[in-house]
Amino acid sequence: MIIKDIIKDVVSKVSTDLLSQLQTYDSTITGVHFMNGHPLEIINRLVKREQNGMQYDKYPLVCLFHDFPEKSFADGTIEATLHLAICRATDPNLIADERYEKNFKPVLYPIYEKFIDRLIHHKSFLGYAPKQTIKYDRLFWGSDKLVKGQANVFNDYLDAIEITNLTIKLNTLVC
């Protein structure tokens, strides 16, 4: 199993765990969705979903951004440093306090917490917890750090939790 498949599996389990709770808060949520690839590829895929009438199958979304380094070791383990984001569509007119009440507390934080828990307990880890996690709350995400020169990272208005430098160690012998 490769890393993107492990993350996809984790997100699928997070979606199963949280769907009814998230739908109680927002009935338009159809699941916690997953995409991986270069940020521009993910943006283009989201645009296609919108064009194909799948606007409710976009968010909340966990993105695994490529490219990421993988170190292989003789004992059958791999160490990878990942860059992810958990995104939710938002209203650009909200102020910070409203963003926390409408997006972060009821949707983004529960997904983040369940994602980390499911990641740690995935069969590939065998007790290896993430060594390091750097988390950013991105209110009205519009940084040019992800896609150089883009004022708004995605075409949609988003609130997000960006996770950088998430270093994980996997046992490839059980993947």
Buried (B, 14 or more C-beta within 10 A) or exposed (E): BEBBEBBBBBBBBBBEBBBEEBEEEBEEBBBBBBBBBEBEEBBEBBBEBBEEEEBBBBBBBBBBBBEBEEEEEEEEBBBBBBBBBBBBBBEEEBEEEEBBEBBBEBBBBBBBEBBBBBBBEBEBBEEBEBEEBEBBBBBBBBBEEBBEEBEBBBEBBBBBBBBBEBBBBBBBEEB
